[in-house]
Amino acid sequence: MDTRGDHVGVGPTVTLTLGLAFYTFTLTVTDTTGQFATDTTAVTVQLPTLPRPAGPQGPPGEGLVAGALLLLPAGSPAPTNYRFVGTFILTGAPPKAEKMHVDVYRHN
């Protein structure tokens, strides 16, 4: 029996096609003498979690290539092997147009 109280099948195996959702089913089993037992179970139908493809192995070494820029929140400690360039104000898109102060560093 499903959540609405509708019977969904009879027999040892019941096959259903269900959409993505949470379902509650009640199973009632009756033996040849008329004795019965009831249990309820919950089923969630969801999309599978697929593994994400991995990119190629990066080259060994430390940090980025020489001249690469690194933006950090203003006031962050200076990273090793980077030279301070300046502090800039980044403005977001309207309607909020929030402002963020960032320190820019260049890799040596």
Secondary structure, DSSP 8 states (H G I E B T S, - for coil): --TTS-----SS-------SEEEEEEEEEE-TTS-EEEEEEEEEE--------------SSSSS-TT-EEEEETT----TTEEEEEEEEEE--TTT--EEEEEEEEE-
